[in-house]
Amino acid sequence: MEYLLVAWWLLAYAVLGFLGYPIAARLFSRFHTTGVGFALPIALVILTTIAYWIGHLTFGPVALAAGLIGLTLISALCAFDLDALRDRQLTLAEEITWDQNTVVASATVFTLAFFLVVAIRTADPAVSAAGGEKFLDYGLLRSLLRAETLPPESMWFAGESVQYYYGGHLMTVLLALLTGTSADFAYNLALAGFFAMVVVGVYDLAASIAAHRGYPARFAGLCGAVFVGLAGNLITAGWRIITSLPDQIAVAIADGWAQGVGTEPDTVLAGEAGFSYWAPSRIIPGTINEFPLFAWLNGDLHAHMMGIPFLLLGIALAFSYWLTPEPDRRWRQFLLFVAVPILGGLQVIVDTWSVPTIIGVVWLALTFAPAHPLTVLPRGASAHASIEKRLPTTAIATEVGRTGGALIVAAIVGGLSFALGAPFLLTATSGQEISLLAGSDRSALSGLLIVHGAFVAAFGLYLIGRIAPSRTGVLAIAAAVGVTLIAAVISSFAILAVAGPLLLLGWIALRFDRDVGFETALLIGGAGLIGIVELVYVVEQAGPLRLNTVFKVYFQVWIVWSIAMGVVLSSFIAPREKIAQWWPSKQTRKTAGIVVVVILFAVTLPYAGYALADHFANNNAGTLHATQFTEERYPEEADAIRWLDAESERGDVLLEAPGASISPEGLAEDGSHPGIYTWRANPASTLTGVPTVAGWSHEVGYRGDEAYYARVTEVDRAFVGDPEAQQAVLDAYGVTYIWIGPTEEQRYGEISITELETVELAYETGAVRIYRVR
């Protein structure tokens, strides 16, 4: 039956993509692909946006129906020629073209990516608590399925709304309702769908940019898809190379390598025998350096992953603006002040971290696109003329008018986006601030090169080939990069050696029209992002210091750079006649380009080979059922969870031990138990969505220490306090069920709440007792 379920979801994606295609064709009519790769994300943006706003009145089938009706109407308006309709003629709009080869290629890329993750999750579908955020993600799905209105009630903070960005989980629940699928299967099928949208989105954008630049479009798309879907950083290839060297040389290199990546030399020298799919995501000490294949192998249905298709859609809108001629002012205004803000408003609740990146890419498009940015504003053309007249040189006028004007327009676009996301932002009460990063906490050069080296090498070759007209020019650039490298090492600011040349050369190439295009704007954007996180970070509870900042930003950089990489690699196999004079012939340049492409794949694809082989060798569940593991590992608790899920109603509240590692008043016998990232922490509320009074200590990051630990204290009092305090807690939070399992017994020892007259036993297994509060 699961084969049919997979086919059913593929059909649902196809239908939604069909409805989204007329809108994509209008938005991206100038793309080589007509934007077919973005048809599904566009459909989901419209469906989810409508359902989100309706959901504040009523959530569930009504919100889903409203979203589907709205999507269908918008699709029809975009598909048909409105003038012909007035004459009672049903004619497709001229923008709606249907190239069979393009559609088949995109559908094939989507399907292959979808089945890759289906296979990965079939081997290990469990929403286990360890090694990620699956408990959080699955709990959000269950909370949304129980919600009568939005925002949903938090499963880990009863009586209060979810503070985490839940837009991707909302999208998943809408897909579950549309297909009639339980959360147990929707979790993994949606995970596969988001991955497929990422891969086909990169394929579409890389192909369209390459076609605009005159490079092989399909090759560019495939290279981009491979880099975003299968490539890893250089650590795995590095291990292989080091272990193949003579012992003395290998040991010497391993010592230096290990210091840069925060590991032990023995781990490096272990090579293949010491391989772990996890290690390449923790290269730079104190940070997380995820890339897509790692993320989907790990299997969280997390915001930073679900937001990527819509980050790509934002980049596609920026490229559509880039391709729009200056006289077509109305269309440029529509893209900037309607399309991007609608997307940005939804992205605020899907993955808030990626909204600044979307606005940043829009700023770069405004800065370097053929159309002057100020001309999109009322009286902008006169402002442009005034700037050119008043400033002393053309170069200064260009930078002030274009860069500054683009900043003004991008700020307006960003303001509109956050205004549309205000309903979520106004209820998110966790405070965050930006802080400067100390020099001692910055990344070492070795770690930066391992994480970003493949991209930096390719982009460096690409830019040098376009800027340097002769061997002398190449040597001058090489000297400048060498000086930058030395300065970076001396100043302990290694990022200068990695991002500095890309920013400088990319900006020069674009500003002086050196045969580059939108791919170079993306190159600059990624370099800027990795530079920013070496200067500042967001102060928050999600990990020490800048761990979460680097995590979220690096993941986006990989996506942005994968698009540029596809275009750059396609340029290597189709070099221009007059890029640089230092190659003797075009054929020689092409041969060298092919060699570079082969080397880049050879050093980035080993991770996929080892990680996938290891995954399938060690996992063989044979199902997509996300909670099936509970039946095998915790059968009695699974029975109790199933009973609670069936018996509970909307409005019920659960009392169970908090997912914390302290007991503020010392009431708990073992206050360090259960902690978080363990099955023992809040399995009942997480797997049913029935809200508990105090769940995982993640809530500290959303609501602060005081609010969370006040609840932990009250839960402790409820289990082992005096009767008056116990009853007061039950009354204050409207508790209807009390869960007493192995966690509660270990944390509290003798539990006295069961002696209250208002509490009666409702269900019991050997491991769990559930009490009902009258």
C-alpha positions in Angstrom: 0.0 0.0 0.0 2.9 2.4 0.6 3.8 2.2 -3.1 0.4 3.5 -3.9 0.8 6.3 -1.3 4.1 7.4 -2.9 2.4 7.4 -6.4 -0.5 9.4 -4.8 1.8 12.1 -3.5 3.6 12.3 -6.8 0.3 12.8 -8.5 -0.7 15.5 -6.0 2.6 17.3 -6.7 2.0 17.0 -10.4 -1.5 18.4 -10.2 -0.3 21.3 -8.0 2.5 21.9 -10.5 0.1 21.9 -13.3 -1.9 24.6 -11.6 1.2 26.6 -10.8 2.7 26.4 -14.3 0.6 29.2 -15.9 1.7 31.6 -13.1 5.3 30.4 -13.5 5.2 31.0 -17.3 4.0 34.5 -16.7 6.5 35.3 -14.1 9.4 33.7 -15.9 8.5 34.1 -19.6 12.0 35.2 -20.4 13.6 32.1 -18.9 15.0 29.4 -21.1 12.8 26.9 -19.2 9.8 29.3 -18.8 10.1 28.6 -15.1 8.6 25.1 -15.2 10.8 24.0 -12.3 9.1 26.6 -10.1 5.5 25.7 -10.9 5.1 23.6 -7.7 6.7 26.0 -5.3 4.5 28.8 -6.8 1.4 26.7 -6.3 2.4 26.0 -2.7 3.1 29.7 -2.0 -0.4 30.6 -3.1 -2.1 27.7 -1.5 -0.4 28.2 1.8 -0.7 32.0 1.9 -4.5 31.8 1.4 -4.9 29.0 3.9 -2.7 30.8 6.4 -4.8 33.9 6.4 -8.1 32.0 6.4 -6.7 29.8 9.1 -6.7 32.6 11.6 -10.5 32.4 11.4 -10.8 28.6 10.9 -8.1 26.1 10.1 -8.6 22.7 8.5 -10.6 21.6 5.4 -12.1 25.1 5.0 -8.7 26.8 4.8 -7.5 24.1 2.4 -10.5 24.5 0.2 -10.1 28.3 0.1 -6.5 27.9 -0.8 -7.3 25.5 -3.6 -10.0 27.7 -5.0 -7.8 30.7 -4.9 -4.9 28.8 -6.6 -7.3 27.5 -9.4 -8.7 31.0 -10.0 -5.3 32.7 -10.2 -4.0 29.8 -12.4 -6.9 30.3 -14.8 -6.5 34.1 -15.0 -2.8 33.6 -15.9 -3.5 30.8 -18.4 -6.1 32.4 -20.6 -6.1 35.5 -22.8 -8.4 37.8 -21.0 -9.2 39.9 -24.1 -10.2 36.7 -25.9 -12.4 35.7 -22.9 -14.3 39.0 -23.2 -15.1 37.9 -26.7 -16.2 34.5 -25.4 -13.2 32.7 -26.9 -11.1 30.3 -24.8 -7.6 31.0 -25.9 -4.3 30.4 -24.0 -2.2 33.5 -23.3 0.7 33.9 -25.6 3.2 33.5 -22.6 1.8 30.0 -22.0 4.2 27.9 -24.0 4.7 24.2 -23.5 8.1 22.8 -24.5 7.8 19.0 -24.1 11.6 18.5 -23.7 11.9 21.1 -21.0 8.9 19.7 -19.1 10.1 16.1 -19.3 13.6 17.1 -18.2 12.4 19.0 -15.2 9.9 16.3 -14.3 12.7 13.7 -14.5 15.0 15.7 -12.3 12.2 16.2 -9.7 11.2 12.5 -9.8 14.8 11.2 -9.4 15.4 13.5 -6.5 12.1 12.6 -4.9 12.8 8.8 -5.1 16.3 9.3 -3.7 14.9 10.7 -0.5 12.0 8.2 -0.5 14.7 5.4 -0.6 16.7 7.1 2.2 13.7 7.5 4.4 12.3 4.0 3.7 15.6 2.7 5.1 15.3 4.8 8.2 12.0 6.7 8.5 12.0 7.2 12.3 11.3 10.6 13.9 13.7 9.7 16.7 14.6 12.3 19.3 18.4 11.9 19.0 20.6 13.6 16.5 18.3 16.3 15.3 15.0 18.1 15.6 12.6 15.4 14.4 10.7 15.5 17.7 10.1 19.2 17.3 9.2 18.9 13.7 6.8 16.0 14.1 5.2 17.6 17.1 4.5 20.7 15.1 2.7 18.6 12.5 0.6 17.0 15.2 -0.1 20.4 16.8 -1.3 21.8 13.4 -3.5 18.8 12.8 -5.2 19.5 16.1 -5.5 23.3 15.6 -8.9 24.9 15.0 -7.3 28.3 14.2 -3.8 29.6 13.6 -1.4 30.0 15.2 -1.5 26.5 16.7 -1.1 25.8 20.3 2.4 24.8 21.3 2.7 21.1 22.2 5.5 22.0 24.7 3.9 25.1 26.3 0.2 24.5 26.9 -2.1 27.4 26.5 0.3 29.5 24.4 0.8 29.6 20.6 3.8 28.1 18.8 6.7 30.6 18.7 8.7 28.8 16.1 8.4 29.5 12.4 5.9 26.8 11.4 5.1 27.8 7.7 6.8 24.7 6.2 5.0 22.5 8.7 1.7 24.2 7.8 2.5 23.5 4.1 3.1 19.8 5.0 -0.2 19.6 6.9 -2.1 21.1 3.9 -0.5 18.4 1.7 -1.5 15.8 4.2 -5.1 17.0 4.3 -5.1 17.2 0.5 -4.0 13.6 0.1 -5.8 12.2 3.1 -2.4 11.1 4.7 -1.6 10.7 8.3 1.3 12.6 9.8 3.2 9.4 10.1 3.6 9.2 6.3 3.2 12.8 5.4 6.4 13.6 7.3 8.7 11.6 5.0 6.8 12.2 1.8 6.9 15.9 2.3 10.6 15.7 3.1 11.1 14.0 -0.2 9.0 16.6 -2.0 11.0 19.6 -0.5 14.3 18.0 -1.6 13.0 17.4 -5.1 11.8 21.1 -5.3 15.3 22.2 -4.2 17.1 20.1 -6.8 14.8 21.0 -9.7 14.8 24.6 -8.7 18.6 24.8 -8.9 18.4 22.9 -12.2 15.9 25.4 -13.6 17.8 28.5 -12.5 21.3 27.3 -13.6 19.9 26.2 -17.0 18.1 29.5 -17.5 21.1 31.7 -16.5 23.4 29.6 -18.6 21.2 29.9 -21.7 21.0 33.6 -21.2 24.8 33.7 -21.1 25.2 31.5 -24.2 26.4 28.3 -22.4 25.0 24.8 -22.6 21.8 25.1 -20.6 21.1 21.5 -19.8 24.7 20.8 -18.7 24.6 23.8 -16.4 21.3 22.6 -14.9 22.6 19.1 -14.3 25.8 20.4 -12.7 23.9 22.6 -10.4 21.5 19.8 -9.5 24.4 17.4 -8.7 26.1 20.0 -6.6 23.0 20.8 -4.6 21.8 17.3 -4.3 24.8 15.0 -4.0 28.0 17.0 -3.4 29.7 17.4 -0.1 32.6 19.5 1.2 36.2 18.5 0.8 36.7 16.6 4.0 35.9 13.1 2.6 38.2 13.5 -0.4 40.8 15.0 1.9 40.8 11.9 4.1 41.2 9.7 1.1 44.1 11.7 -0.2 45.9 11.9 3.1 45.6 8.2 3.9 47.0 7.3 0.4 50.2 9.2 1.1 53.4 7.7 2.7 53.0 7.3 6.5 55.3 10.1 7.6 53.8 12.6 5.2 50.3 11.5 6.0 50.9 11.9 9.8 52.4 15.4 9.3 49.5 16.6 7.1 46.9 15.0 9.4 48.3 17.0 12.4 47.8 20.3 10.7 44.5 19.3 9.1 43.1 18.1 12.4 43.9 21.4 14.2 42.0 23.4 11.5 38.9 21.2 11.7 38.8 20.6 15.5 39.3 16.8 15.4 42.0 14.3 16.3 44.8 13.2 13.8 43.8 9.6 14.4 40.3 10.3 13.1 41.8 11.8 9.9 44.2 8.9 9.4 41.4 6.4 9.9 40.1 7.5 6.6 37.4 5.2 5.2 37.2 3.1 8.4 36.5 6.2 10.5 33.9 7.6 8.1 30.8 9.1 9.7 28.1 10.9 7.7 27.8 13.3 10.6 31.5 14.5 10.8 31.6 16.5 7.6 28.8 18.8 9.0 31.0 19.8 11.9 34.2 21.0 10.3 34.8 24.5 11.7 34.9 24.3 15.5 31.9 25.8 17.3 29.8 25.8 14.2 27.5 23.6 12.0 28.5 23.4 8.4 25.5 21.5 6.8 24.9 20.9 3.1 21.8 19.5 1.6 22.7 15.8 1.2 23.7 15.7 4.9 20.5 17.4 6.0 18.2 15.0 4.1 20.2 12.0 5.2 19.7 13.2 8.8 16.0 13.5 8.0 14.7 16.5 10.0 11.7 18.1 8.5 13.2 21.4 9.6 12.5 25.1 8.6 16.0 25.7 7.1 15.3 22.8 4.7 11.7 23.6 3.9 12.5 27.2 3.2 15.0 26.5 0.5 12.5 26.0 -2.5 11.1 29.4 -1.7 14.6 31.0 -1.3 15.2 29.7 -4.8 11.9 31.2 -6.0 13.0 34.5 -4.6 16.3 34.2 -6.5 14.3 33.4 -9.7 12.2 36.5 -9.2 15.4 38.5 -8.9 16.7 37.0 -12.2 13.3 37.7 -13.8 13.8 41.4 -12.8 17.4 41.2 -14.2 16.1 40.1 -17.6 13.3 42.8 -17.8 14.2 45.8 -20.0 14.2 49.2 -18.4 11.2 50.5 -20.4 9.0 47.7 -19.0 8.6 49.6 -15.7 5.3 48.2 -14.7 6.5 44.6 -14.8 9.6 45.5 -12.8 7.4 47.2 -10.2 5.1 44.1 -10.1 8.0 41.8 -9.5 9.5 44.0 -6.8 6.5 45.3 -4.9 4.0 42.5 -5.4 5.6 39.2 -6.2 8.6 39.3 -3.9 6.7 40.7 -0.8 4.0 38.0 -1.1 6.8 35.4 -1.2 8.7 37.2 1.6 5.6 37.4 3.8 5.1 33.7 3.6 8.9 33.0 4.0 8.8 34.9 7.3 6.8 32.0 8.8 8.5 29.3 6.8 12.1 30.2 7.5 12.7 33.7 8.8 16.5 33.3 8.4 16.3 33.2 4.6 14.2 36.4 4.1 17.3 38.7 4.4 19.0 36.5 1.8 16.1 37.0 -0.6 16.2 40.7 -0.1 20.0 40.7 -0.4 19.8 38.9 -3.8 17.2 41.4 -4.9 19.5 44.2 -3.9 22.3 42.7 -6.0 20.0 42.3 -9.0 18.9 45.9 -8.6 22.6 47.0 -8.4 23.9 45.2 -11.4 20.8 44.6 -13.7 20.8 46.6 -17.0 17.8 48.7 -15.8 18.7 51.5 -13.4 17.2 50.7 -9.9 15.9 54.3 -9.3 13.7 54.1 -12.5 11.4 51.7 -10.7 10.4 54.5 -8.3 8.2 57.5 -9.0 10.4 60.4 -10.2 13.3 57.9 -10.0 14.6 58.8 -13.4 14.9 62.5 -12.5 16.7 61.5 -9.3 19.1 59.4 -11.4 19.8 62.3 -13.7 20.4 64.7 -10.7 22.9 62.3 -9.2 24.9 62.0 -12.4 24.9 65.8 -12.8 26.0 66.6 -9.2 28.7 64.0 -8.6 32.3 64.7 -9.8 33.0 61.4 -11.8 30.9 58.9 -13.6 32.3 56.1 -11.5 31.2 57.7 -8.2 27.8 58.6 -9.7 27.3 55.0 -10.8 28.1 53.6 -7.4 26.0 56.1 -5.5 23.1 55.9 -7.9 23.1 52.2 -8.6 24.3 50.8 -5.3 22.6 53.3 -3.1 19.4 53.4 -5.2 19.2 49.6 -5.1 19.6 49.7 -1.3 16.6 52.1 -1.1 14.4 49.9 -3.3 15.5 46.7 -1.6 14.6 48.3 1.8 11.1 49.0 0.5 10.8 45.4 -0.7 12.0 44.1 2.6 9.6 46.3 4.5 6.7 45.1 2.6 7.7 41.5 3.1 8.0 41.8 6.8 4.7 43.8 7.0 3.0 40.8 5.4 4.6 38.5 7.9 3.6 40.7 10.8 0.9 38.4 12.2 3.6 35.9 13.0 6.3 38.3 14.0 4.0 40.1 16.4 3.3 36.8 18.3 7.0 35.7 18.3 8.2 37.1 21.6 11.7 35.7 21.8 14.3 38.6 21.9 17.4 38.3 19.7 20.2 40.8 19.1 23.2 41.1 16.8 26.7 40.9 18.4 30.2 41.4 17.1 32.3 38.2 16.9 35.6 38.2 18.8 38.7 37.5 16.7 39.5 34.4 18.7 36.2 32.9 17.6 36.7 33.3 13.9 37.2 30.5 11.5 40.6 29.2 10.6 41.7 29.2 6.9 41.9 25.4 6.7 38.3 25.0 7.9 37.0 27.6 5.5 38.8 26.0 2.6 37.5 22.5 3.4 33.9 23.8 3.6 34.0 26.3 0.7 37.1 25.3 -1.3 35.5 23.6 -4.3 33.3 26.7 -4.9 36.1 29.2 -4.3 38.4 27.4 -6.7 35.9 27.2 -9.5 34.7 30.8 -9.1 38.3 32.1 -8.8 39.2 30.5 -12.2 36.0 31.8 -13.7 36.6 35.5 -12.7 40.3 35.5 -13.4 39.6 34.3 -16.9 37.3 37.2 -17.5 39.2 40.0 -15.9 42.8 39.2 -16.9 43.4 40.0 -20.6 46.9 38.6 -20.6 49.4 36.6 -18.7 50.6 39.8 -17.0 47.1 40.4 -15.8 46.8 36.9 -14.4 50.1 37.3 -12.5 49.0 40.6 -11.1 45.7 39.1 -9.9 47.6 36.1 -8.4 49.9 38.5 -6.6 47.0 40.4 -5.2 45.4 37.2 -4.0 48.7 36.1 -2.5 49.0 39.4 -0.6 45.4 39.0 0.6 46.2 35.5 1.8 49.2 36.7 3.8 47.3 39.6 5.3 44.5 37.2 6.3 47.0 34.9 8.1 48.8 37.8 9.8 45.5 39.4 11.0 43.9 36.1 12.0 41.0 37.1 9.7 41.1 34.1 7.3 37.9 35.0 5.6 39.7 37.8 3.7 41.6 35.1 1.8 38.4 33.2 0.9 35.7 35.8 0.3 37.8 38.9 -0.3 39.0 38.1 -3.8 35.6 36.8 -4.9 33.9 40.0 -3.7 36.5 42.3 -5.3 36.9 40.5 -8.6 33.1 39.8 -8.9 32.2 43.4 -8.3 34.8 44.6 -10.8 33.7 42.1 -13.4 30.1 43.2 -13.2 30.7 46.9 -13.0 33.1 46.9 -15.9 31.0 44.5 -18.0 33.6 41.8 -18.3 31.4 39.1 -19.9 29.7 38.0 -16.7 26.1 38.0 -15.6 23.6 37.1 -12.9 25.7 34.1 -11.8 28.4 36.5 -10.6 25.8 38.4 -8.6 25.1 35.1 -6.8 28.8 34.5 -6.4 29.1 37.9 -4.7 26.1 37.2 -2.6 27.5 33.9 -1.2 30.9 35.5 -0.5 29.2 38.3 1.3 27.2 35.9 3.5 30.2 33.9 4.6 32.1 37.1 5.3 29.3 38.5 7.5 29.2 35.5 9.9 32.9 36.1 10.6 32.0 39.6 11.8 28.7 39.3 13.6 26.3 36.7 14.9 22.8 36.5 16.3 22.7 36.0 20.1 20.2 33.3 20.9 19.7 30.1 22.8 20.1 27.7 19.8 23.6 26.6 20.5 26.7 28.4 21.9 27.9 31.7 20.4 27.5 31.7 16.6 26.7 28.0 16.1 23.2 28.6 14.8 24.1 31.7 12.8 26.8 29.9 10.8 24.5 26.8 10.5 21.6 28.7 8.9 23.8 31.0 6.7 26.1 28.4 5.4 23.2 26.2 4.3 21.9 29.1 2.2 25.3 29.8 0.8 25.5 26.2 -0.5 22.2 26.7 -2.3 23.1 30.1 -3.8 26.5 28.9 -4.9 25.2 25.7 -6.4 23.3 27.7 -9.0 26.4 29.8 -9.8 28.5 26.6 -9.9 26.2 25.1 -12.6 26.7 28.1 -14.8 30.4 28.4 -14.2 31.0 24.7 -15.0 29.0 25.1 -18.2 31.2 28.0 -19.1 34.3 25.9 -18.7 33.3 23.5 -21.4 32.1 26.2 -23.8 34.7 29.0 -23.5 34.4 32.2 -25.4 36.7 33.1 -28.2 38.2 36.1 -26.4 38.0 35.5 -22.7 41.8 35.5 -22.1 44.8 35.5 -24.3 46.9 33.2 -22.1 45.4 30.0 -23.5 46.8 29.1 -26.9 43.5 28.0 -28.4 39.8 27.6 -27.7 40.1 23.8 -27.8 42.8 23.9 -25.2 40.7 26.0 -23.0 37.8 23.6 -23.4 40.0 20.6 -22.6 41.3 22.3 -19.5 37.7 23.2 -18.5 36.6 19.6 -18.8 39.6 18.6 -16.6 38.5 21.2 -14.0 34.9 19.9 -14.0 36.1 16.3 -13.6 38.4 17.3 -10.7 35.6 19.3 -8.9 33.2 16.3 -9.1 36.0 13.9 -8.0 36.6 15.9 -4.8 33.0 16.7 -3.9 31.1 13.4 -4.7 32.9 10.9 -2.4 30.8 12.0 0.5 27.6 10.8 -1.3 29.2 7.5 -2.1 30.3 6.7 1.4 27.3 8.3 3.2 24.6 6.6 1.1 26.4 3.2 1.2 26.8 3.5 4.9 23.1 4.6 5.3 21.7 1.6 3.4 24.1 -0.9 4.9 23.0 0.1 8.5 19.3 0.8 8.0 16.6 -1.4 6.5 13.2 -0.5 8.0 11.3 -1.0 4.8 8.6 1.5 5.5 7.9 5.3 5.4 6.0 5.1 8.7 7.7 7.7 10.9 6.6 6.3 14.3 6.8 2.6 13.5 10.0 2.4 15.5 8.0 3.0 18.7 6.2 -0.3 18.3 9.5 -2.2 18.2 11.6 -0.2 20.7 8.9 1.0 23.2 5.9 -1.2 22.7 4.1 -0.4 26.0 4.6 3.3 25.7 3.5 3.1 22.1 0.2 1.5 23.1 -0.3 4.3 25.7 0.5 7.0 23.1 -2.0 5.4 20.7 -4.7 5.3 23.4 -4.1 9.0 24.4 -4.2 10.1 20.7 -7.5 8.3 20.2 -9.2 9.4 23.4 -8.0 13.0 23.6 -9.9 15.9 22.2 -9.1 19.5 21.2 -8.6 21.5 24.3 -7.1 18.7 26.4 -3.9 19.4 28.3 -1.3 16.8 29.3 1.0 16.8 32.4 4.2 14.9 32.0 7.8 15.5 33.1 9.4 18.5 31.5 12.2 18.0 28.9 14.7 19.8 31.2 17.9 18.8 32.9 17.4 20.8 36.1 14.8 21.1 38.9 14.7 24.8 40.0 13.5 24.1 43.5 15.2 20.7 43.9 11.8 18.9 44.2 12.8 16.2 41.7 14.7 13.2 43.0 16.8 13.2 39.7 16.5 16.7 38.4 19.0 16.1 35.5 16.6 13.6 33.9 15.4 13.5 31.2 17.2 16.4 29.4 16.4 16.7 25.7 17.3 14.9 22.5 16.2 11.6 24.1 13.1 9.5 23.8 12.4 9.9 27.5 11.7 13.6 27.0 8.0 14.3 26.3 7.2 11.4 23.9 3.4 11.6 24.7 2.9 15.3 23.8 5.3 15.2 20.9 3.8 12.2 19.1 0.1 13.2 19.8 0.2 17.0 19.7 -1.7 17.1 23.0 0.0 20.1 24.6 1.9 19.6 27.8 2.6 22.2 30.5 6.4 22.2 30.0 8.1 20.3 27.2 11.6 20.5 25.8 13.8 23.3 27.0 13.8 24.6 23.4 11.1 26.8 24.8 13.8 28.8 26.6 14.9 30.1 23.2 11.3 31.1 22.3 10.1 32.6 25.6 13.1 33.1 27.9 14.5 31.3 30.9 12.1 32.9 33.4 8.9 31.8 31.7 10.1 28.3 30.9 11.6 27.4 34.3 8.6 28.8 36.1 6.6 26.2 34.4 9.2 23.5 35.1 8.9 24.4 38.8 5.1 24.1 38.7 5.3 20.7 37.0 7.7 19.5 39.7 5.2 20.8 42.4 2.4 19.0 40.6 4.0 15.6 40.8 5.5 15.8 44.3 4.3 18.9 46.0 1.6 19.3 48.7 -2.0 18.6 47.6 -3.1 22.2 47.5 -0.1 23.1 45.2 -0.8 20.1 43.0 -4.5 21.0 42.5 -3.6 24.6 41.9 -1.3 23.5 39.0 -4.0 21.3 37.5 -6.5 24.1 37.7 -4.2 26.8 36.4 -3.4 25.0 33.2 -6.6 23.1 32.7 -4.9 19.7 32.8 -7.1 16.8 31.7 -4.6 14.0 31.5 -1.5 13.0 33.6 1.1 10.8 32.1 3.3 8.7 34.4 5.9 6.6 32.7 9.6 5.6 33.1 10.7 9.2 32.8 8.4 10.5 35.5 9.3 7.7 37.9 13.0 8.3 37.4 12.8 12.0 37.8 10.4 12.1 40.8 10.7 8.8 42.6 7.5 8.8 44.8 4.7 10.5 42.9 1.8 11.8 45.0 -0.4 13.5 42.5 -2.3 10.3 41.9 -3.7 10.5 45.5 -5.8 13.6 44.7 -9.6 13.0 44.7 -9.9 14.7 41.3 -7.5 12.2 39.6 -8.6 8.7 38.5 -6.8 6.0 36.5 -7.9 5.9 32.9 -5.4 3.6 31.2 -2.5 1.4 32.3 0.2 -0.8 30.8 3.2 -2.3 32.4 5.3 0.8 31.7 2.7 3.7 31.7 -0.3 4.9 33.7 -2.5 7.6 32.3 -4.8 9.4 34.7 -7.8 11.5 33.9 -8.5 14.7 35.8 -12.1 15.2 36.7 
